[in-house]
Amino acid sequence: MTNTPLIGRVEEQKILEKALQSPKAEMVSVIGRRRVGKTFLVKSTYDGRIDFEITGIQNATRKEQLRNFMIQLSSFSKGSFPQTEPKDWLEAFHFLSKFLEMKQKQEKMMVFLDELPWLSTHRSGFLKGLSFFWNSWAVNQNIVVVICGSAASWMIRKVVHHKGGLHNRITRRITLKPFTLAETEDFLKSKNINLDRYQILHLYMAMGGIPHYLNEVEAGMSAAQNINQICFSQNGLLNDEFSKLYSSLFENSEIHVKIIRTLAAKRKGLTRSEIVRKGNLPEGGGITKVLEELLHSGFISMNYPFGKKKKDSLYRLSDEYSLFYIRFIEKNRSEGQSVWQQLSQTPAYTSWAGYAFESICLKHLPQVKKALGISGVYSTASSFYKKGNEEEEGLQIDLLIDRKDHVINLCEMKFYSAEVTITKSIAMELRNKIASFKEATKTRKQVFLTLITTFGLKQNQHSLGLVDITLTMNSLFEKEIPG
């Protein structure tokens, strides 16, 4: 292991440690998108205690995966275990059980199977071999088996909800999410990178809370300089990451990418039927499966609009890097130095920044609720959308927090480089929005207009009596209280 500290992941570490301390055999699934730090979490928590590990090889054949398995077995046994070529996965896992028995270890044994979807090639019999290993041997041993994979939907469908020998065998689950803003700040500080929160927010808007991406950030450079280097320079990690991202996670990823591109063009989000229509996609059950895969992997989010039915659910692109790539990197990769500084002066930047900031606010709802002092009040978050017609304008509200204490927070999320100033025309627009919402929903609850912005609100005659609560970006950087 490197000396890099493990940032955050407190609850996830507890789950892994409890599995190690438990008196029974444990199978732990760790699921999360590519580059989110699954392997680092397991290796940091179990440092020096792993008895066997293997990582699947992308696009390798069954024969190559089996050879890799035996090479690892030989390595962990320091050459004492023969490199006999197993004829199938049943025999490979039989060899593993014999090796672990030879160790005669008093403490709990630990096996780590990484990138399971790559190990389990088509019709390879891998899951049958793993079922055999668990049910015929491991379940009666003092052992932890950690299975890990980036293709979250595959892991859930094939392992967590396995209909065969692995059915209900997972004893603990971890879904590893990207860093929050607070964890991103801690991560950068651990690398001696001292950026203020506005700069960190800019980095997060472009690449999200993905540790592997954030690891590219260099000290002594502004957010704009780092974005320029990481995203737009020829050798930058994120210059062409998009082309690998979806193909490494999903079979036939063309549909996944098409949906991502369709959602990137619509700020408010789209219903399933709108995605099919605007993306020129084939109607059928396959789209539902792809949407579920993208949801499980954290690339898109879904919410039920206020007062609407499930079929009206809105899907929204929530992966910061994918949006940034489609909006900017893809078309400007060969524009030379300082391209981002130039792009950040354009109207396209203003539009993107508004969308990206809204998405970050939606991802940090626990922090928003904490800042509002309603962490202990039951509430649901949703959006509201009403189509306009010839007589009246449409209405869109991206975040409503509907509370059990008879209050609704109608949230306006604004990204500015300074304090927000509410003009007479903006004030009228906001008053109309509140009135239209009350009229459309017939709600009897108290409606508080809540402004979430970077640097807060400049009080004036138009804001007084209109904006009830103002939160700054500092609220989004609050640490979550572990449950």
Secondary structure, 3 states (H helix, E strand, C coil): CCCCCCCCCHHHHHHHHHHHHCCCCEEEEEECCCCCCHHHHHHHHCCCCCCEEEECCCCCCHHHHHHHHHHHHHHHCCCCCCCCCCCCHHHHHHHHHHHHHHHCCCCCEEEEEECHHHHCCCCCCHHHHHHHHHHHCHHHCCEEEEEEECCHHHHHHHHHCCCCCCCCCCCEEEECCCCCHHHHHHHHHHCCCCCCHHHHHHHHHHHCCCHHHHCCCCCCCCHHHHHHHHHHCCCCHHHCHHHHHCCCCCCCCHHHHHHHHHHHCCCCCECHHHHHHHCCCCCCHHHHHHHHHHHHCCCEEEECCCCCCHHHCEEEECCHHHHHHHHHHHHHCCCCCCHHHHHCCCHHHHHHHHHHHHHHHHHCHHHHHHHHCCCCCCEEEEEEEECCCCCCCCEEEEEEEEECCCEEEEEEEECCCCCEECCHHHHHHHHHHHHHHHHHHCCCCEEEEEEEECCCEECCCCCCCCCCEEECHHHHCCCCCCC
